Amino acid sequence: MKFTSVRASVLAFAALGLFEGSASASTITVLNPSFETAVLSNGADVCPISNWTCSPAADTRLGIYDFTTGQYPTYPTGAPDGTYAAYIGPDMAGGFFSQDTSAQIAANTTYALTVFGGNRADFGFTPGTISLTANGVIIASLTLSDPGEGKWAGQTLSYANGSTFLNQTLGIRLSAPAATFSGQVNFDNVSLTSNLTGTSGTFDATAVPEPATLSLLGLGLALGVGRARRASRR
C-alpha cells in the first residue's frame, strides 16, 4: 500500500514537471504574407496589393518589387520568402500597408507579429515600423533595427493583452517613417501567432523538456521508487 501510494506521488510529480503550462500557440492567418500573389511584368507593381490596404492608395512609391541579388546578395531570389517583397519609398513621408485578420482580440493572450525587414545594398537604410491594431487603431509597435547592408532579418513584436480591446478586430500595419526619408523600407514574410498567457508568463505546448531535465526527472523517480520499496519491507 505504501509503495503504491509513493509511486503514484512520484509519477504525478513527473507528470507535473513534463506538462506544466502546456497551452498551445495558435497561428493566425495572414493573407498574402510574402506578397507573392501578383505577377510582375516589369519587376515592380504598385498598389493595390491583394489582401493588403495601401496608404496612400495610388502612389508609385509603394508596392511590390522583384528584388535581386543586386539588392540582397545573399538571397538567391532577393527576398527571404518567395520572390517578391513590399517596399515604401524613397522620397516620401509616411505610407503603410495594413490588413485586418479574422481574429478578434481575446483576454489574457499574447500576440507575436514577426516581419522580415530589409536593407537594400543600393539604398540607405530606413527603419520601418510594424504594428498591431485593434479596429484599425495602433495598440503596439516596434521599429525595426538595421539588419546590415544587403540583408534581411526577422524581428518580432510581442504584445500581451490583459482585458482591453476585447472582441475588437486584430490587424497588422507595416509603415514607413512619418518624416520625409530618402531611403527605402522593405518588408516580407509576415506571420502572426497567439498564446494563452497565464499568471507566470506565456505557455508553450511545443516546448520539449531538455535531456538534463528528463534525466533529473528519471533520477527523482528512481530514488522515490527505491525508498518506497525499502519502506515496504519494514
Secondary structure, DSSP 8 states (H G I E B T S, - for coil): -HHHHHHHHHHHHHHHHHHTT---EEEE--SSTTS-S---SSSEEES-BTTBEEESSS-TTEEEE---TTT-TT-TTSSSSSS-EEEE-SSBS--EEEEEEEEE--TTEEEEEEEEEEE-TTS-B---EEEEEETTEEEEEEE-----TTEEEEEEEEEEESSSSTT-EEEEEEE--SS-BSSBEEEEEEEEEEEEEETTEE--TT----HHHHHHHHHHHHHHHHHHHHHHH-
